[in-house]
Every structure is written in C-alpha cells, then in structure tokens.
Amino acid sequence: MAFSRLLAVLATLISSTPAKSMEPWQAPDSPFRLGEAYPEKPATCETVAHWVDKAPQIDARVTFAIQGELVAAEWDGALAYLIMCEERGIQVMCVTYSKEGLETGDKVLFGGGYIRFDKRRIVLDPCLASD
C-alpha cells in the first residue's frame, strides 16, 4: 500500500512539473543545428530575418543553412565569397575554397558555421555551397 501511494505522489509531481520549453532555434523547421549536422529545413532570403534573432546564444559550433539565389560570387585566388539575398535585407556570405562554377543568379544551398557579423550580415565559415 505504501508503495502505491509513493507511485501516486511521484506521478503527481511529474505531471505538475512544467516541461522545459523548446527554444525557437530547436524547432523542427529551424535552419539552425548544433555541431556539424545540417538542418532539414533551410532558411530562405524571405525567412532569414525571422530566424536571425532566434539563433542559439552558445559558445559552440552552430550550423545554419539557407537556400536561394546568388547575388554575388567572388574569388580572390585562395577563397570564394558567395553572397545570397539582396543588400537591402539580411545578406548571407558563404566563405569557401572554390566557386565550383557557381555564378550570380544560380540557385544554391549554403550550409556552414554561423557567425552574426552585424545587424544585416551573416557569415558562414567554413561553408559548403551546392546547387
């Protein structure tokens, strides 16, 4: 009898303990993932503004993914700088080792280490870009 009372008390305590709420960046549709894993749903130029203030505030590797059209593609002989999204919004730069034949106007997917450079610029470094 005492054991069944203990179980009832424990069940009451567990059911009354608030569940830890999920951070926005942990949502299934989030373009953020901790570590090297790529998110299943990338951001777009239309949704990036929604997501940037929801980025994890941690001192660890955060991967961010975005899909859209290149607005610039530059090569300095050592690194490629691929830029997505128009300048009037939030731009995302992918720093990588090669342009891989990508040119302005190509639709691409970026995935890489998230760095919020300033209010309107995100840098992904290291980054992979694919069409």
N, C-alpha and C positions, 0 to 999 in steps of 0.2 A: 504494500500500500504506500509506504513512504517513497519508494522508487517511482511509482506512477505520479505522485504529487510533484516530485522533483522534475520529472519529464514535463509535466504541465507548466510548472514555473519556467523552465528553460524555454519551452515553446512560446510562452507569453513574452518573455524577454526578447527572444529572437524576432518575433513578429512585430514588436514595438520599437525595435532598433531601426532608425532610419537608414535606408540603403544609401551607400555612398553615391552621390550624383556623378554622372558621367560628364567629364569636361567636353566642351564643344569639339575640340580637336580629336577626341576619341570616337566621335560619331562614325557610323559605317560609311557615310558619304563624305567624310573629311579627306582633303588632299594631303594630310599630314600623317606620318607614321614615325615612330621612334626607331632609331637604328637605320639599317640599310634597306629594309623592306620597302617596296613601292606600295603606295596606297592603291586601292582598287578603283577609286573614282577620282580622276584628276580634276583640278580646278580648271576654269576657262578664264579668258580675259573679262568675261561678264561677271564671273563669280569671285574673282580673286579679291576684290575689295571687301566682300563679305567675310572671307577667311583670314585675312592678314592679322586682324586684331584677336583672332582666336588661336593663334599659334601657341604651341607649348612654351611655357616660360621655364625652361630647364637648361641645365648645363650639360647637355648630351647631344649626340647626333640626332637631328631631326631631318627626315626626308620629306620633300614637298614635290608634288607632281602637278603639271599644268599642260593643257593641250590647246593648241591654237595655231595661228599663222605668224610666221616670222616677219618682223618689221625691219630687221637689220641682221646682217651676217658678216662679221669681220674676221680677218685672220692677220695676226701680227708676225707670223713666221714661227711662233712657238705655241701660241694658244689661239683658240677660236672663241669669239664672243658673239653668241647668238641671242637676239633680243626678241621677245614676244610682247604683244599688247602695245597699244598706241601711247604716245608720250603724255597725252592729256590725262591718262589714268594711271594705274599702277603697272609699271613695266617689270618684267622678269628677265634677268640675264642669266644665261647658261654659259659657264666657263668650262671649256672642254679642250681636248687636244687636237681636234680636227673638225672642219666644217662638213666632212663626209658628203660633199657635193650639195649640201643644203644651200638654198638661196632665198632671198627676200620673197615672200609670198607663199612659200612652201608651208603646208600644214604639218606640224611636228608635235611630239610629246617630249617634254623635259621632265627629268627626274633627278634630284640631287640634294645635296646638303643645304638646308635653308639658312639664309642669312638675311635679316631685315636690314638693308643698307641705310635707308632713310624712309621718310613717310611715303614716297611714291616709287621706291625701287627695292626690288628683291634680287639677291644674287644667289644662284645655286652653284656651289663649288665644293667638291667636284660635282660634275653634272654629266649626264648622258642625254643625248638627243637622238630621236629616231623619227622617221616619217611613217 
